[in-house]
Amino acid sequence: MARTQGSHSDITGPRVRTAALRLFAQHGYAAVSMRQIAREVGVQAGALYNYTPDKQSLLFGLMKQHMDELLAARAELSATGDAVTDLEAFTRMHIRFHRARPEEVFIAYMELRNLTAENFDAIETLRRTYEDQLEAILRAGVASGDFAVGDPKIATMAVIAMLTGVNTWFREGGRLSLDEVGQIYWDMVRKTVGR
């Protein structure tokens, strides 16, 4: 099928991903058709297959890009060797990163069930990599005597859930700035794992 006049792969490809992201976040993966994505982008439905093999590949690509960007943001934080300092940096980075990407976060958590088994395993591996980094900080804090955590794996899941929850209620222009919320959450995280 011919490309729609005025369509360019370097422009249309990202527009396909952006439209899929928005539609999946609004309506859910299962409720969105390739035809809807094509209509949103302004191309014929058959033209989408020039940019993606199928809807599953779009979903997987969005989730993988989110996790790759999260791991890259985490890698930009230099480990100091001080568990308290490293946990604070992790806390603030996690809140800032996720707040800037509400649609990606929604899809990353709510659409896991719609991944094929192979794609699910790939995303879970990336998620475990991220979780393992926080768990390592908590274990280092337990070893140094700064943290009192009975089970670092469970504490890891609890901290990530708490931090990611900011996206469900925080609104720009509200009573508190994101930096103020970050400080409050850092205080809560520190008390959760501290002595």
BAMI-203766 format. One line per 10 residues: number of its first residue (from 1); their letters; for each residue x, y, z of C-alpha. Coordinates in nm, 4 decimals, always signed. Each point is the difference from the previous one (the first is absolute). Layout:
% residues N
NUM = a = X/Y/Z; ...
END
This chain:
% residues 195
1 = martqgshsd = +0.0000/+0.0000/+0.0000; +0.1346/+0.3412/-0.0854; +0.1159/+0.2376/+0.2672; -0.2384/+0.2860/+0.0655; +0.1112/+0.3130/-0.1833; +0.2182/+0.2126/+0.2257; +0.0887/-0.2955/+0.2226; +0.3683/-0.0491/+0.0875; +0.1354/-0.2988/+0.1894; +0.2179/+0.2092/+0.2329
11 = itgprvrtaa = -0.3076/+0.2034/+0.0954; -0.2778/-0.2571/-0.0294; +0.1747/-0.2756/+0.1977; +0.0227/+0.2114/+0.3182; -0.3551/+0.1262/-0.0578; -0.1227/-0.3606/-0.0118; +0.1667/-0.0706/+0.3365; -0.1337/+0.3240/+0.1513; -0.3545/-0.0735/-0.1186; +0.0173/-0.3583/+0.1270
21 = lrlfaqhgya = +0.1285/+0.1212/+0.3365; -0.2815/+0.2512/+0.0376; -0.2728/-0.2397/-0.1161; +0.1231/-0.2944/+0.2099; +0.0138/+0.2248/+0.3078; -0.3475/+0.1445/-0.0660; -0.1913/-0.3083/-0.1081; +0.2154/-0.3005/+0.0859; +0.1983/-0.2167/-0.2367; -0.2780/-0.2512/-0.0667
31 = avsmrqiare = -0.2498/+0.2712/-0.0995; +0.2283/+0.1712/-0.2535; +0.0165/-0.1180/-0.3588; +0.2707/+0.0581/-0.2560; -0.2654/+0.1857/-0.2002; -0.0448/+0.2474/+0.2893; +0.3739/+0.0555/+0.0227; +0.0168/+0.0595/-0.3766; -0.2883/+0.2473/+0.0170; +0.1738/+0.1871/+0.2843
41 = vgvqagalyn = +0.3222/+0.0216/-0.2012; -0.1750/+0.0841/-0.3255; +0.1130/-0.2980/-0.2045; -0.1796/-0.2953/-0.1508; -0.0231/-0.3020/+0.2293; +0.2184/-0.2124/-0.2269; +0.2707/+0.2649/+0.0081; +0.0578/-0.0637/+0.3724; +0.1694/-0.3262/-0.0885; +0.2826/+0.2013/-0.1550
51 = ytpdkqsllf = +0.0809/+0.1115/+0.3558; -0.0920/-0.2975/+0.2182; -0.0684/-0.3688/-0.0635; -0.3100/+0.0018/+0.2234; -0.1715/+0.1522/+0.3018; +0.1860/-0.2290/+0.2427; +0.3324/+0.1305/-0.1321; -0.1199/+0.3558/+0.0605; -0.0921/-0.0792/+0.3604; +0.3255/-0.1812/+0.0639
61 = glmkqhmdel = +0.2013/+0.2787/-0.1629; -0.1650/+0.2633/+0.2186; +0.0633/-0.1993/+0.3176; +0.3575/-0.0842/-0.0939; +0.0790/+0.3614/-0.0865; -0.1403/+0.1069/+0.3380; +0.2143/-0.2517/+0.1873; +0.3110/+0.0806/-0.2062; -0.0439/+0.3708/+0.0763; -0.0591/-0.0728/+0.3693
71 = laaraelsat = +0.3157/-0.2105/+0.0227; +0.1952/+0.2709/-0.1855; -0.1255/+0.2653/+0.2435; +0.0993/-0.2238/+0.2892; +0.3447/-0.0553/-0.1535; +0.0570/+0.3765/-0.0006; -0.0028/-0.0055/+0.3811; +0.3479/-0.0581/+0.1347; +0.0156/-0.2446/+0.2881; +0.1612/+0.1736/+0.2959
81 = gdavtdleaf = +0.0544/-0.3079/+0.2131; -0.2219/+0.1566/+0.2660; -0.3312/-0.1872/+0.0064; -0.1971/+0.2912/+0.1448; +0.1222/+0.2416/-0.2688; -0.0553/-0.2575/-0.2739; -0.3525/-0.0763/+0.1216; -0.0884/+0.3693/+0.0043; +0.1277/+0.0420/-0.3558; -0.1958/-0.3074/-0.1113
91 = trmhirfhra = -0.3175/+0.1301/+0.1687; +0.0146/+0.3425/-0.1600; +0.0971/-0.1340/-0.3434; -0.2835/-0.2540/+0.0019; -0.2623/+0.2629/+0.0821; +0.1270/+0.2520/-0.2576; +0.0413/-0.2587/-0.2747; -0.3436/-0.1544/+0.0417; -0.1823/+0.3304/+0.0504; +0.1200/+0.1144/-0.3430
101 = rpeevfiaym = -0.1445/-0.3142/-0.1650; -0.3500/-0.0724/+0.1347; -0.1233/-0.1834/-0.3105; +0.3102/-0.2198/-0.0160; -0.0318/-0.0843/+0.3701; -0.3672/-0.0891/-0.0362; +0.0739/-0.2312/-0.2923; +0.3076/-0.1495/+0.1690; -0.2103/-0.1151/+0.2948; -0.3478/-0.0548/-0.1406
111 = elrnltaenf = +0.0775/-0.1664/-0.3315; +0.2510/-0.2648/+0.1070; -0.2819/-0.2535/-0.0195; -0.0339/+0.0642/-0.3735; +0.3592/-0.0882/-0.0875; +0.0827/-0.3337/-0.1571; +0.1936/-0.2327/+0.2317; +0.3290/+0.0769/-0.1758; -0.0532/+0.3764/+0.0116; -0.1154/-0.0188/+0.3625
121 = daietlrrty = +0.3214/-0.1817/+0.0941; +0.2112/+0.2663/-0.1733; -0.1746/+0.2865/+0.1814; +0.0098/-0.1842/+0.3328; +0.3753/-0.0491/-0.0427; +0.0445/+0.3767/-0.0445; -0.2253/+0.0708/+0.2983; +0.1980/-0.2432/+0.2152; +0.3220/+0.1749/-0.1025; -0.1411/+0.3279/+0.1306
131 = edqleailra = -0.1410/-0.1576/+0.3163; +0.3299/-0.1770/+0.0657; +0.1780/+0.3353/+0.0024; -0.2253/+0.1312/+0.2753; +0.0269/-0.3271/+0.1891; +0.3800/+0.0290/-0.0144; -0.0215/+0.3468/+0.1572; -0.2232/-0.1346/+0.2771; +0.2295/-0.2969/+0.0643; +0.2999/+0.2328/+0.0174
141 = gvasgdfavg = -0.1878/+0.2135/+0.2525; -0.0828/-0.3039/+0.2109; +0.3665/-0.1067/-0.0104; +0.1170/+0.3483/+0.1042; -0.2570/+0.0168/+0.2808; -0.1838/+0.2962/-0.1581; -0.3136/-0.1982/-0.0877; -0.2048/-0.2516/+0.1949; -0.1797/-0.2031/-0.2649; -0.1037/-0.3564/+0.0735
151 = dpkiatmavi = -0.0486/-0.0929/-0.3651; +0.1716/+0.2299/-0.2526; -0.1906/-0.1532/-0.2950; -0.3394/+0.0823/+0.1536; +0.1237/+0.3425/+0.1102; +0.1109/+0.0611/-0.3602; -0.3490/-0.0754/-0.1323; -0.1620/+0.2149/+0.2697; +0.2242/+0.2995/-0.0695; -0.0499/-0.0210/-0.3779
161 = amltgvntwf = -0.3779/-0.0276/+0.0418; -0.0039/+0.2982/+0.2340; +0.2117/+0.2154/-0.2315; -0.1878/-0.0938/-0.3165; -0.3270/+0.0841/+0.1752; +0.0849/+0.3711/-0.0200; -0.1223/-0.0109/-0.3616; -0.3531/-0.0865/+0.1072; -0.0619/+0.3170/+0.1976; +0.2653/+0.2673/-0.0631
171 = reggrlslde = -0.1091/+0.2972/-0.2118; +0.2187/+0.2888/-0.1147; -0.1165/+0.3248/+0.1557; -0.1350/-0.1770/+0.3066; +0.0735/+0.0781/+0.3618; +0.3535/-0.1449/-0.0174; +0.2679/+0.0074/-0.2680; +0.1524/-0.3229/-0.1268; +0.3203/+0.0839/+0.1890; -0.1983/+0.0417/+0.3234
181 = vgqiywdmvr = -0.1771/-0.3298/-0.0623; +0.3391/-0.1584/-0.0683; +0.1250/+0.1212/+0.3378; -0.3053/-0.1360/+0.1824; +0.0320/-0.3352/-0.1764; +0.3719/-0.0141/+0.0753; -0.0808/+0.0540/+0.3698; -0.2566/-0.2825/-0.0158; +0.2355/-0.2374/-0.1824; +0.2793/+0.0724/+0.2477
191 = ktvgr = -0.2328/-0.0708/+0.2940; -0.1295/-0.3149/-0.1680; +0.3447/-0.1561/-0.0318; +0.1849/+0.1812/+0.2786; +0.0925/-0.1011/+0.3487
END
